[in-house]
Amino acid sequence: MPDPVVAIAYRSALEVISAVEPDVAEAIVGELESQRRQLKLIASENYASPAVLLAMGNWLSDKYAEGTPGHRFYAGCEMVDRIETLATDHAKALFGAEHAYVQPHSGIDANLVAYWAILAHRVEQPVLDEAGVRHVNDLDSASWDQLRNELHSQRMMGMALDAGGHLTHGFRPNISGKLFDQASYGVDPTSGLLDYDAIAAQAREFCPLVLVAGYSAYPRNPNFATLAEIAHDVGATLMVDMAHFAGLVAGKVLAGDLDPVGHADVVTSTTHKSLRGPRGGLVLCNEEYAPYVDKGCPMVLGGPLPHVMAAKAIALSEARQPSFASYAAQIVGNARALADGLLRRGARLVTGGTDNHLVLMDVATSFGLTGRQAEAALLDAGVVTNRNTVPGDANGAWYTSGIRLGTPALTTLGFGPGELDEVADVIVEALRFTTPATSAAKAKYEIDPRVAQACRGRCADLLAHHRLYPEIEL
């Protein structure tokens, strides 16, 4: 039965919003209705709890709090200090980290804080020490110009985009690519797996200051102990972006050499993917980097978002409960069931399967479609996905040859392996009856409307047994 307290809270909030701008209230309700009628298989999305969502809608948003707990640039931050300290304590305990910084507004902000913390420690601090000063403002003009040149002439190695990497790992369209001289490491062209010997050889030749690990579309689990050895052998700092798989680390599904904390010098994450929290980021690090990470504001960030940090504290507290470990394990079990179902029905998967929360399907090879066509056809069929490149993608980053599928959201709804197998059947059925509109088309497509309607009906039946936010009736 719906929880009357939660239902009343949301109905009341919508009444207040509607009195000022009814279109916004209607769009909020419309978004809930949309999410309730579609199977969400976007690997980077999830469903936060009502408590997490409610924590973001309050007067904490009114407070400026630049700085860190106990060291703010504004007065009156006692409650913000309390909330931020609570969130950082939860993060340290959850991940076993020496230090946590929960102010980043997003994953890119977390990565920028990490990059600049590494640069400040590895490049800037030695210059200050040599000059015998404590602050960059104390450098003379010539020394400052030299430092600026050194900061902007450092090298980074990160995973190639078509191998499963991310734009924020040093690619030219992103600020990280404009900041660093970047080189990409890929995967074995046959297996699609990371080749650690090749990465080590490339690192020895390229000599990066920063080796970035982590992924947004790699369906296997990197060995972070091996990557740490590669980084340290060439004097590089290992930074791991675990935005996608932080929930699996929190749930202890990924442990030992598969857990980046303790192997990497700096670890970044979002809080809204498999971690199931609010949209935002965080940085974990060892004590060596802690003073530099804590300068994220004003180094990179503006004022923190206290209302979002409150929601992070709740999500991190939720992730410390025993039930979250079961949830994380089920994410992986469901992903394997989805992958097995697709393989049995003839689809080609990058690396031949999955060990984590995501599946990368080659729709060009499997169905003669681009990723963009498959993404749109699946939306017609009631399945929300996103197109993604595959290794050596001939269709480029816009049209792509792949579809990325993830199970965190459906696992939150309570789906199990049997239902994920049926989801695989829906996906294959929809794509088998989809064709390019013309032989040269990369965006336009045609799907049999009867098949699309039947697939939507099957999705509705599945979702009827696992209603999103059942405690909320508007």
C-alpha positions in Angstrom: 0.0 0.0 0.0 1.2 3.6 -0.6 2.8 5.2 2.4 0.4 8.0 3.3 3.2 10.2 4.7 5.3 10.1 1.5 2.2 10.5 -0.7 1.0 13.5 1.3 4.5 15.1 1.2 4.6 14.9 -2.6 1.0 15.9 -3.2 1.5 18.9 -0.9 4.8 19.9 -2.6 3.2 19.7 -6.0 0.3 21.9 -4.9 2.8 24.6 -3.7 4.7 24.4 -7.0 1.5 24.4 -9.1 0.3 27.6 -7.4 3.3 29.4 -8.8 4.0 27.6 -12.1 1.6 24.8 -13.0 3.6 23.8 -16.1 6.5 22.7 -13.8 4.2 20.7 -11.6 2.7 19.0 -14.7 6.1 18.2 -16.0 7.2 16.7 -12.7 4.1 14.5 -12.7 4.6 13.7 -16.4 8.1 12.5 -15.7 6.9 10.1 -13.0 4.3 8.7 -15.4 6.9 8.4 -18.2 9.3 6.5 -15.9 6.5 4.2 -14.7 5.7 3.0 -18.2 9.2 2.4 -19.6 11.8 -0.2 -18.8 14.9 1.8 -17.8 18.0 0.1 -19.0 20.3 3.2 -19.1 23.4 2.0 -17.1 24.0 5.4 -15.6 20.5 5.9 -14.2 18.7 4.7 -11.2 15.9 5.5 -8.8 16.8 7.4 -5.7 14.7 6.8 -2.6 11.9 9.3 -1.6 14.1 10.3 1.4 17.0 11.2 -0.9 14.7 13.1 -3.2 13.0 15.0 -0.3 16.3 16.0 1.2 17.0 18.1 -1.9 13.9 20.2 -1.7 14.4 22.5 1.3 16.0 25.7 2.7 19.5 24.2 2.8 19.6 25.4 -0.8 19.6 29.0 0.5 22.9 28.8 2.2 26.4 29.7 0.8 29.1 27.5 2.3 32.3 27.9 0.4 35.2 26.2 2.2 35.2 23.1 4.3 33.6 22.2 7.7 34.9 24.6 10.3 36.7 26.7 7.7 34.1 28.6 5.7 34.2 31.9 3.9 30.7 32.6 5.2 29.2 32.7 8.7 26.3 30.7 9.9 27.3 27.4 8.4 26.9 25.2 11.5 24.2 23.0 10.0 26.0 22.7 6.7 29.1 21.7 8.6 27.1 19.0 10.4 25.6 17.7 7.1 28.9 17.7 5.2 30.7 16.0 8.0 28.0 13.3 8.2 28.3 12.7 4.5 32.1 12.5 4.5 32.0 10.1 7.5 29.6 7.8 5.7 31.7 7.9 2.6 34.9 7.0 4.4 33.2 4.2 6.3 31.4 2.8 3.3 34.5 2.7 1.0 37.2 2.3 3.6 38.8 5.5 2.4 41.3 7.7 4.3 39.6 10.9 3.2 36.4 11.9 1.4 35.3 15.1 -0.3 31.5 15.3 -1.0 31.2 18.8 -2.5 31.5 18.1 -6.3 28.3 18.8 -8.1 28.8 16.1 -10.8 31.2 13.5 -12.1 33.1 16.0 -14.2 33.5 18.3 -11.2 34.8 15.4 -9.2 37.3 14.6 -11.9 38.4 18.2 -12.3 39.0 18.4 -8.5 41.1 15.2 -8.7 43.1 16.4 -11.7 43.9 19.8 -10.1 44.7 18.2 -6.8 47.2 15.9 -8.5 48.7 18.9 -10.4 48.8 21.0 -7.2 50.6 18.2 -5.3 52.9 17.0 -8.1 53.7 20.2 -10.0 52.7 23.3 -8.0 53.9 22.4 -4.5 57.5 21.6 -5.6 57.7 25.0 -7.2 56.4 26.7 -4.1 58.8 24.7 -1.9 61.8 25.6 -4.2 60.8 29.3 -4.1 60.4 29.2 -0.3 56.8 30.5 -0.4 53.5 29.1 0.8 51.0 30.5 -1.8 50.9 31.0 -5.5 50.2 34.7 -4.9 53.7 35.0 -3.4 55.5 34.0 -6.6 57.0 36.6 -8.7 55.8 37.1 -12.3 58.5 35.0 -13.9 58.0 32.1 -11.5 54.3 32.2 -12.0 54.6 32.1 -15.8 56.9 29.2 -15.5 54.5 27.3 -13.2 51.6 28.0 -15.5 53.5 26.5 -18.4 54.4 23.4 -16.3 50.8 22.9 -15.2 49.7 22.9 -18.8 52.4 20.6 -20.2 51.6 17.4 -18.2 50.6 14.1 -19.7 47.7 11.8 -19.0 46.8 8.3 -20.2 43.1 7.1 -20.2 40.9 4.5 -21.7 39.9 5.1 -25.3 36.4 6.3 -25.9 35.5 3.4 -28.2 37.0 1.0 -25.7 34.6 2.1 -23.0 36.3 5.3 -21.6 34.8 8.6 -20.8 35.0 12.1 -22.3 36.4 13.5 -19.0 39.4 11.2 -19.2 41.4 13.6 -21.4 39.5 13.9 -24.6 39.6 17.1 -26.7 35.9 18.1 -26.5 36.2 18.1 -22.7 38.3 20.5 -20.6 40.5 17.6 -19.5 41.7 17.2 -23.1 42.6 20.8 -23.3 44.4 20.6 -20.0 46.6 17.5 -20.6 48.6 16.0 -23.4 46.6 12.8 -23.6 47.2 9.4 -24.9 44.5 6.6 -25.0 45.0 2.9 -24.2 42.6 0.5 -25.9 41.5 -3.1 -25.6 42.6 -6.3 -27.4 40.9 -6.1 -30.8 39.8 -9.8 -30.6 38.7 -10.2 -27.0 37.7 -6.6 -26.3 39.5 -7.0 -22.9 42.2 -4.7 -21.4 45.7 -5.8 -22.3 47.8 -4.9 -19.3 51.1 -5.7 -20.9 50.2 -3.3 -23.7 49.2 -0.6 -21.3 52.4 -1.0 -19.3 54.5 -0.7 -22.5 52.6 2.4 -23.6 53.0 4.0 -20.1 56.7 3.4 -20.2 57.0 5.1 -23.6 54.5 8.0 -22.9 55.5 8.7 -19.2 52.2 10.2 -18.0 51.9 12.2 -14.8 48.4 10.7 -14.4 47.1 7.2 -15.4 43.3 7.3 -15.4 41.4 4.0 -15.0 37.6 3.4 -14.9 35.0 3.3 -17.6 31.6 4.1 -18.8 31.0 1.2 -21.2 33.4 -1.7 -20.4 31.5 -4.8 -19.3 34.3 -6.4 -17.3 36.2 -5.6 -14.1 39.6 -3.9 -14.3 42.4 -5.2 -12.1 43.4 -2.0 -10.1 46.3 -3.7 -8.3 47.9 -4.3 -11.8 47.1 -0.8 -12.9 48.6 0.7 -9.7 51.8 -1.2 -10.4 51.9 0.1 -14.0 51.3 3.7 -12.8 53.8 3.6 -10.0 56.5 1.9 -12.2 56.5 5.1 -14.4 56.0 7.6 -11.5 52.4 8.3 -12.4 49.5 9.0 -10.1 46.7 6.4 -10.5 43.3 8.0 -10.5 40.2 5.8 -10.8 36.9 7.1 -11.9 34.4 4.6 -10.4 31.3 6.6 -11.2 29.6 3.6 -12.9 30.5 0.9 -10.5 30.7 2.6 -7.1 27.6 0.8 -5.9 29.3 -2.5 -6.6 32.3 -1.4 -4.6 30.0 -0.2 -1.8 28.2 -3.5 -1.8 31.5 -5.4 -1.7 30.7 -7.2 -4.9 34.0 -5.7 -6.2 36.7 -6.3 -3.6 40.4 -7.0 -3.4 42.2 -6.2 -6.7 38.8 -5.1 -8.2 38.2 -2.4 -5.6 40.1 0.8 -6.6 40.2 2.2 -3.0 43.5 1.4 -1.5 45.1 0.8 -4.9 44.5 4.2 -6.5 45.9 7.5 -5.1 42.7 9.3 -5.9 39.2 7.8 -6.7 36.3 9.8 -8.0 32.6 8.9 -8.4 29.2 10.1 -9.0 26.5 9.4 -6.4 23.5 8.8 -8.7 24.3 5.7 -10.7 24.7 2.3 -9.1 25.1 4.1 -5.7 21.5 5.2 -6.0 21.8 8.6 -4.6 21.2 12.2 -5.8 22.9 13.7 -8.9 26.4 14.7 -7.7 30.0 13.6 -7.2 32.6 12.8 -4.6 36.3 12.3 -4.3 38.1 9.7 -2.2 41.9 9.8 -1.6 44.7 8.9 0.7 46.1 11.4 3.3 48.8 12.5 0.9 46.3 14.1 -1.4 43.7 15.2 1.1 44.9 18.8 1.6 44.8 19.4 -2.1 41.4 17.7 -2.7 39.9 19.8 0.0 40.8 22.9 -2.0 38.3 21.9 -4.7 36.5 25.0 -3.7 37.6 27.6 -4.8 40.2 25.8 -7.1 37.5 24.3 -9.3 34.1 24.5 -7.6 31.9 27.4 -6.6 29.8 27.2 -3.4 28.8 23.6 -2.5 25.1 22.6 -2.7 24.2 21.8 1.0 20.8 20.4 0.0 22.5 17.9 -2.3 25.1 17.0 0.3 22.2 16.2 2.7 20.8 13.8 0.1 24.3 12.3 -0.4 24.5 11.7 3.3 21.1 9.8 3.2 22.1 7.8 0.2 25.5 6.9 1.7 23.8 5.9 4.9 21.4 3.7 2.9 24.4 2.1 1.1 25.9 1.1 4.5 22.8 -1.1 5.3 23.1 -4.9 4.8 20.3 -4.8 2.2 22.5 -2.8 -0.1 25.0 -5.6 -0.4 22.2 -7.9 -1.6 21.1 -5.2 -4.0 24.6 -4.8 -5.5 25.0 -8.6 -5.9 21.6 -8.7 -7.7 22.6 -6.0 -10.1 25.4 -8.2 -11.4 23.2 -11.3 -11.4 20.6 -9.5 -13.4 23.2 -8.2 -15.9 24.5 -11.7 -16.5 20.9 -12.9 -17.0 20.3 -10.2 -19.5 23.6 -10.9 -21.3 22.8 -14.7 -21.4 19.4 -14.0 -22.7 20.7 -11.8 -25.5 23.4 -14.3 -26.5 21.0 -17.2 -26.6 18.8 -15.2 -29.0 21.7 -14.4 -31.3 22.9 -11.0 -30.3 26.6 -10.1 -30.3 28.0 -8.7 -27.1 31.3 -6.9 -26.7 33.6 -9.2 -24.7 31.0 -11.9 -25.0 29.2 -11.1 -21.8 29.5 -9.1 -18.6 31.0 -9.3 -15.1 29.5 -6.0 -13.8 26.3 -4.0 -14.2 26.3 -3.3 -17.9 26.0 -5.1 -21.2 27.3 -3.6 -24.5 25.5 -5.0 -27.5 26.8 -4.6 -31.1 23.6 -3.8 -33.0 25.4 -3.2 -36.3 26.7 -6.8 -36.4 23.6 -8.3 -34.7 20.8 -6.4 -36.5 22.3 -4.2 -39.3 21.4 -1.1 -37.4 23.2 1.9 -36.0 23.1 2.6 -32.3 20.9 5.6 -32.9 18.4 3.6 -34.9 18.3 0.9 -32.3 18.0 3.4 -29.4 15.0 5.0 -31.1 13.3 1.7 -32.0 13.7 0.4 -28.5 12.1 3.6 -27.1 9.1 2.9 -29.4 9.0 -0.6 -27.9 9.0 0.8 -24.3 12.6 0.2 -23.5 14.9 3.2 -22.6 18.6 2.7 -23.5 21.4 4.8 -24.9 23.6 4.3 -27.9 27.2 3.7 -27.4 30.4 3.2 -29.4 32.0 -0.3 -29.6 35.7 -1.0 -30.1 36.8 0.1 -33.6 33.4 1.7 -34.2 32.8 2.4 -37.9 29.8 4.6 -37.3 31.6 7.1 -35.0 30.5 8.6 -31.6 27.2 10.1 -32.8 25.5 7.3 -34.7 27.5 4.4 -33.0 27.3 0.7 -33.6 26.3 -0.3 -30.1 23.6 0.0 -27.4 24.6 0.1 -23.7 22.3 -1.7 -21.3 22.5 -1.5 -17.5 20.5 -3.2 -14.7 20.8 -0.9 -11.6 17.4 0.7 -12.1 15.4 -2.4 -12.9 17.1 -4.1 -9.9 15.9 -1.3 -7.7 12.4 -2.0 -8.9 12.8 -5.7 -7.8 13.3 -7.4 -11.2 15.0 -10.8 -11.0 17.0 -12.9 -13.5 13.8 -14.5 -15.1 12.4 -11.1 -15.8 15.7 -9.9 -17.3 15.6 -12.8 -19.6 12.2 -11.7 -20.8 13.5 -8.2 -21.2 16.2 -9.7 -23.5 13.5 -11.3 -25.5 11.6 -7.9 -25.9 14.8 -6.2 -27.0 15.7 -8.8 -29.6 12.1 -9.0 -30.9 11.9 -5.3 -31.4 15.2 -5.0 -33.2 14.6 -8.0 -35.4 11.6 -6.1 -36.8 13.5 -2.8 -37.2 15.2 -1.8 -40.4 17.0 1.3 -41.7 14.7 3.6 -43.6 17.0 3.5 -46.6 20.2 1.6 -47.3 22.3 4.7 -46.4 20.3 5.9 -43.4 22.0 6.1 -40.1 19.2 7.8 -38.1 15.9 7.1 -39.7 14.4 3.6 -39.2 11.2 1.7 -39.5 9.8 -0.7 -36.9 6.8 -2.9 -37.4 4.1 -1.0 -35.5 2.4 -4.2 -34.4 5.6 -5.5 -32.9 6.3 -2.2 -31.2 2.8 -2.2 -29.6 3.2 -5.8 -28.5 6.6 -5.0 -26.9 5.1 -2.0 -25.1 2.4 -4.3 -23.7 5.0 -6.8 -22.5 6.9 -4.0 -20.8 3.7 -2.7 -19.1 3.0 -6.2 -17.8 6.5 -6.4 -16.3 6.3 -3.0 -14.7 2.8 -3.7 -13.3 4.4 -6.2 -11.0 7.2 -3.7 -9.9 5.7 -0.3 -9.7 8.0 2.7 -9.4 7.6 4.5 -6.1 4.6 2.5 -5.0 4.3 4.7 -1.9 3.5 7.7 -4.1 0.0 8.2 -5.5 -0.7 11.7 -6.9 
